[in-house]
Amino acid sequence: MTLELTDLVGWIGAAGLLTAYLFLSIGKLSADMYSYHLLNLVGGIGLGINTYVNHSYPATLVNLLWTCVANYSLVMIIRKSSGKF
């Protein structure tokens, strides 16, 4: 069995989401941290690509929305830190 590129991208995405959740749960990250949302963004993109290629469109939609939330949160954090809220 060979590991396809889309499988690797999916595993990286899964690791990103699980890492974000774990670190949030144990207090290493908080929901207002850039790194938390960056991990969620990477996770959503990775799993979104994997689910799209594998024709799992409901999961693709969930991951697309997950990515949108992460993008929005990152923009808000950047605006807040630069004083442009």
C-alpha positions as CSV (number, residue, x, y, z in Angstrom):
1,M,0.0,0.0,0.0
2,T,1.3,3.4,-1.0
3,L,0.6,6.7,0.7
4,E,-1.0,9.1,-1.9
5,L,-0.3,12.8,-1.7
6,T,-3.9,13.5,-0.8
7,D,-3.8,11.0,2.0
8,L,-0.7,12.7,3.4
9,V,-2.4,16.1,3.1
10,G,-5.4,14.6,4.9
11,W,-3.2,13.2,7.7
12,I,-1.5,16.5,8.2
13,G,-4.8,18.2,8.3
14,A,-6.1,15.8,10.9
15,A,-3.0,16.3,13.0
16,G,-3.4,20.0,12.8
17,L,-7.0,19.9,14.1
18,L,-6.3,17.4,16.8
19,T,-3.2,19.3,18.0
20,A,-5.3,22.5,18.2
21,Y,-8.0,20.8,20.2
22,L,-5.6,19.1,22.5
23,F,-3.5,22.2,23.2
24,L,-6.7,24.2,23.8
25,S,-8.0,21.5,26.2
26,I,-4.8,21.4,28.2
27,G,-4.3,25.1,28.3
28,K,-1.3,25.4,26.0
29,L,-3.3,27.5,23.6
30,S,-6.3,29.8,24.0
31,A,-9.0,30.7,21.4
32,D,-7.6,34.2,21.0
33,M,-4.1,33.0,19.9
34,Y,-2.9,33.2,16.3
35,S,-1.3,29.8,16.5
36,Y,-4.6,28.1,17.5
37,H,-6.4,29.4,14.5
38,L,-3.5,28.7,12.2
39,L,-3.6,25.0,13.2
40,N,-7.3,25.0,12.5
41,L,-6.7,26.6,9.1
42,V,-4.1,24.0,8.2
43,G,-6.4,21.3,9.4
44,G,-9.4,22.5,7.6
45,I,-7.5,22.9,4.3
46,G,-5.8,19.5,4.6
47,L,-8.9,17.6,5.4
48,G,-10.9,19.6,2.9
49,I,-8.6,18.7,0.1
50,N,-8.6,15.0,1.1
51,T,-12.4,14.8,1.4
52,Y,-12.9,16.6,-1.9
53,V,-10.6,14.2,-3.8
54,N,-12.4,11.2,-2.1
55,H,-15.8,12.6,-3.1
56,S,-17.0,13.1,0.5
57,Y,-18.7,16.3,-0.2
58,P,-20.6,16.8,3.1
59,A,-17.2,16.6,4.9
60,T,-15.7,18.9,2.3
61,L,-18.4,21.5,3.1
62,V,-17.7,21.2,6.8
63,N,-14.0,21.6,6.3
64,L,-14.5,24.6,3.9
65,L,-16.6,26.3,6.6
66,W,-14.1,25.4,9.3
67,T,-11.4,27.1,7.1
68,C,-13.6,30.2,6.7
69,V,-14.0,30.5,10.5
70,A,-10.3,30.1,11.0
71,N,-9.6,32.7,8.3
72,Y,-12.1,35.1,9.9
73,S,-10.6,34.6,13.3
74,L,-7.0,35.2,12.0
75,V,-8.1,38.4,10.4
76,M,-9.7,39.6,13.6
77,I,-6.6,38.8,15.6
78,I,-4.4,40.6,13.2
79,R,-6.7,43.6,13.1
80,K,-6.9,43.7,16.9
81,S,-3.1,43.5,17.3
82,S,-2.5,46.3,14.7
83,G,-5.2,48.5,16.3
84,K,-7.4,48.4,13.3
85,F,-10.5,46.9,14.8
